Amino acid sequence: MSATMQNEFRQLMIYHKLSNNDITKLINTYLSINCKSKNEGKMYLAELKGRIV
């Protein structure tokens, strides 16, 4: 995961937490995923963004 993607992920988690939602379940869902490429990581980040926003 690139630095930009990490920052975006961190911001999404902060936003989700400030919305009074439990981030533990969300993080555990995506923690077990092993990305093989940067494009695959982008796909999962876009999916996560869709679930949060």
C-alpha positions in Angstrom: 0.0 0.0 0.0 1.4 3.4 -1.0 1.8 6.2 1.5 -1.1 8.1 -0.1 -3.3 5.0 0.2 -2.3 4.6 3.9 -3.2 8.2 4.6 -6.5 7.9 2.9 -7.2 4.7 4.9 -6.3 6.4 8.1 -8.6 9.3 7.3 -11.5 7.0 6.5 -11.0 5.2 9.8 -11.0 8.5 11.7 -14.2 9.6 9.8 -15.9 6.3 10.6 -14.9 6.4 14.3 -16.1 10.0 14.6 -19.4 9.0 13.1 -19.8 6.8 16.3 -19.3 3.6 14.5 -17.2 0.6 15.6 -14.1 0.4 13.5 -12.9 -2.9 14.9 -15.2 -5.0 12.8 -14.4 -3.1 9.7 -10.7 -3.3 10.2 -10.8 -7.0 11.0 -12.7 -7.6 7.7 -10.0 -6.0 5.6 -7.0 -7.0 7.8 -7.1 -10.6 6.6 -6.9 -9.6 2.9 -3.6 -10.1 1.2 -3.2 -7.7 -1.7 -1.0 -9.0 -4.5 -0.7 -5.7 -6.4 -1.2 -2.0 -6.0 -4.2 -2.1 -8.3 -5.8 -4.7 -6.1 -5.2 -2.6 -3.0 -6.8 0.4 -4.8 -9.9 -1.8 -5.5 -10.2 -2.7 -1.8 -9.7 0.9 -0.7 -12.5 2.0 -3.1 -14.8 -0.7 -1.7 -14.0 0.4 1.8 -14.7 4.0 0.9 -18.0 3.0 -0.6 -19.0 1.2 2.6 -18.1 4.2 4.8 -19.2 7.2 2.9 
